[in-house]
């Protein structure tokens, strides 16, 4: 069992979730149950799956949850691109979020490789 709170990738994923929540505050109210909900759930899913996987007893289980976290990261990567293209996220906000997300994805890959998952 790993202490997820000590994992830098989990810490960055939590920070990323906060950035996503702050970014979608400016989206139109009509998107409350649309892209806002999708983006916040995807962002939270990254950190949540890292934490849940770290609490499992085997590296195989941890690896499965890291894979789910990575899948959620690709999901929000797509949602960020859509939000940018429809004008909800300006280019600067999009680049900042995308850069943070890319770093998290690399960290997840590294953790998978380190744990031979």
VEXGUKOL-779500 format. One line per field, with one value per residue (C-alpha): residue number from 1; x, y, z. Coordinates in Angstrom, 1 decimal. Layout:
N
n	(NUM:...);
xx	(X:...);
yy	(Y:...);
zz	(Z:...);
This chain:
117
n	(1:2:3:4:5:6:7:8:9:10:11:12:13:14:15:16:17:18:19:20:21:22:23:24:25:26:27:28:29:30:31:32:33:34:35:36:37:38:39:40:41:42:43:44:45:46:47:48:49:50:51:52:53:54:55:56:57:58:59:60:61:62:63:64:65:66:67:68:69:70:71:72:73:74:75:76:77:78:79:80:81:82:83:84:85:86:87:88:89:90:91:92:93:94:95:96:97:98:99:100:101:102:103:104:105:106:107:108:109:110:111:112:113:114:115:116:117);
xx	(0.0:1.3:0.6:-1.1:-0.7:3.0:2.8:3.7:1.5:-1.5:-0.7:-0.4:-3.7:-5.5:-4.0:-5.1:-8.7:-8.8:-7.6:-10.3:-13.0:-11.8:-11.7:-15.3:-16.7:-16.7:-18.6:-22.2:-24.8:-26.4:-23.3:-23.8:-24.9:-22.9:-19.3:-18.8:-20.0:-17.9:-14.7:-14.9:-15.7:-12.8:-10.4:-11.4:-11.3:-7.5:-6.6:-9.3:-8.1:-4.5:-5.5:-7.7:-5.0:-2.4:-4.6:-4.7:-2.5:-0.7:1.2:-1.2:-4.2:-2.3:-1.5:-5.2:-6.2:-3.3:-4.5:-8.0:-6.5:-4.6:-7.8:-9.5:-6.6:-7.2:-10.9:-10.3:-7.6:-10.4:-12.8:-10.2:-9.7:-13.5:-13.9:-11.1:-12.6:-16.0:-14.6:-15.2:-11.5:-9.2:-5.9:-3.8:-6.0:-6.1:-2.4:-1.9:-4.3:-3.0:0.6:-0.3:-2.2:0.7:3.0:0.6:0.3:4.1:4.2:1.6:3.6:6.7:4.9:3.7:7.2:8.7:6.3:6.6:2.9);
yy	(0.0:3.4:6.7:8.5:11.9:11.6:11.0:14.1:13.0:12.9:16.3:17.7:16.0:17.7:21.1:20.4:19.7:23.0:24.8:23.1:24.1:27.7:27.7:26.4:29.0:31.3:29.0:29.7:28.5:26.4:24.1:23.3:19.7:19.5:20.2:21.7:18.4:16.3:18.3:18.5:14.8:13.9:16.0:14.7:11.1:11.5:12.2:9.8:6.8:7.5:7.5:4.4:2.5:3.4:1.9:-1.5:-4.3:-5.2:-3.3:-5.0:-3.4:-0.1:-0.3:-0.9:2.3:4.3:3.2:4.5:7.8:8.0:7.4:10.2:12.5:11.8:12.4:15.9:16.6:16.2:18.3:21.1:21.1:21.3:24.1:26.1:25.6:26.8:29.8:28.8:28.7:31.3:30.1:31.1:29.2:26.3:26.1:26.4:23.6:21.4:21.9:20.9:17.9:16.8:16.8:14.7:12.2:11.9:11.4:8.6:6.9:7.2:5.7:2.8:2.2:2.4:-0.1:-2.3:-2.1);
zz	(0.0:-1.0:0.8:-2.0:-0.3:-0.8:-4.5:-6.5:-9.3:-6.9:-5.6:-9.1:-10.1:-7.1:-8.1:-11.7:-10.5:-8.7:-11.8:-13.8:-11.3:-11.4:-15.2:-15.7:-13.4:-16.4:-18.7:-19.5:-17.0:-19.8:-19.6:-15.9:-16.8:-20.0:-20.5:-17.0:-15.4:-17.8:-17.2:-13.4:-13.2:-15.5:-13.6:-10.2:-11.6:-12.2:-8.6:-7.2:-9.2:-8.3:-4.6:-4.9:-6.7:-4.2:-1.5:-3.2:-2.1:-5.3:-8.0:-10.5:-8.9:-8.6:-12.3:-13.2:-11.4:-13.0:-16.4:-15.5:-14.3:-17.6:-19.5:-17.5:-18.4:-22.1:-21.6:-20.2:-22.8:-25.4:-23.4:-23.0:-26.8:-27.4:-24.8:-26.5:-29.9:-28.9:-27.2:-23.5:-22.8:-24.3:-25.8:-22.7:-20.3:-22.6:-22.9:-19.2:-18.4:-21.3:-20.1:-16.6:-17.9:-20.1:-17.1:-15.1:-17.9:-18.1:-14.3:-14.6:-17.3:-15.2:-12.2:-14.3:-15.6:-12.1:-10.8:-13.9:-14.4);
